[in-house]
Amino acid sequence: MIDDAALMRLNAQFWRAPTVADLIAEQSPRVIQSLDDFAAPWWPDEESAEAFDAFLIESRAEPDTPCW
């Protein structure tokens, strides 16, 4: 069983507004260095952007099918 002091600490922790620095430390986001970081390594280079868009639309229409 949690005592009142512990419950008060948990309550305060829950309701605190984390700073951006707190969120960065907690989540460890990846820093994007180049647009190449956004590239899909599994998508063939010879395919067009239109083919990629069509692929995304089709894969989103089938929620049980992963797009990779």
N, C-alpha and C positions, 0 to 999 in steps of 0.2 A: 504494500500500500504506500502511496506517495503522501508525504507530509505536506502541510500547507506551504511551508517555505519553498519546497521543491516545486510545488504546483505553481506558485507565484513566479518563480524563475522561468519555468517552462512557458507560462503565459506571456511574460515579458519578451522572451526570446521569439515566440511565435508572432507577436504583433510588432516587432521592431521593423523599421524600414531599412533594409540593407543598402549600403552605399554601392556605387559602381565598383569600387575597389574590393569590397566584400564579395560581390558576385563574381568578379574575375578570379579571386583567390579560390572561391568555392567551386566554380565551374571549369576553370582552366581552358578558356576558349582558344581555338587555334588562330594564330595571326596570319592573315592572308598577305603573302609577299608579292604575288603575281596573279594575273588573270588565269594563268595556267593551273593554279590551284583549284579553279572551278571546273576544269575539264573532266569529262567523264572518260576514264581510261578504258572502259569497256565498250565505248562507241567507236565504230570504225571511222578513220579519218576521211575516207572517200565518200561517206554518206553526207547528204545535204542537211542544212538547218531545217528545211521543210520536212524531211524524213524524220528528223529528231522530234519536231513538234508533233507530227502525226503519231509517232511512237508514244510520246507522253500522253496525248489525248486518249489513245487506245488503251494504254495501261491504266490510266485513271478511271476509265469506264468499267474496268474489271477489278474491283477492290481486293479480291482474294489473290490476285496475281502480283508478285513482286516485280518491280521494274528493272531488276538487275538480273 
